[in-house]
């Protein structure tokens, strides 16, 4: 007799959770690789931007021009995309 007190989530719900966790962990791995590859100050600027802090506030915190924040964010986004592509290639070998 099955245990009536335990509710088994629908397979699609479980798959959705799995996919969500997979994407989160993959992104975290990509960010970790990026963090080890770039200047610490640049990564901090990038991280604050990822957290949603506006560029003006980030510029104030690091005492740099706003254009510098935009440049760092742009460059690190490109590097992050490369890291993610490399990570996916490694996983698909």
C-alpha positions, 0 to 999 in steps of 0.5 A, a space after each residue: 500500500 503506497 504511503 498516502 502522506 507523501 505527495 509525489 510532484 508531477 514529473 514536469 514540476 520536478 523537471 522544471 526544478 531540475 532545469 532551474 537548479 542546473 542553470 543556476 549551478 552552471 551560471 555560478 560555475 561560469 561566474 566563478 571561472 570569470 572571477 578567477 580570470 579577471 582583476 578583483 576590482 573589475 569583478 566587484 564592479 561587475 558583480 554589483 551591476 549584476 545585483 542590480 545596482 545602478 552604474 552611477 552608484 557603482 561609480 561612486 563606490 569605486 570613485 571611477 567615472 560612470 563610463 568606466 563602469 559601463 566599459 568594465 560591465 561590457 567587457 566582463 559580459 563578453 568574457 562571461 559569455 566565452 566562459 559559459 561557452 567553454 564550460 558547455 563545450 567541456 560538459 558536452 565532451 
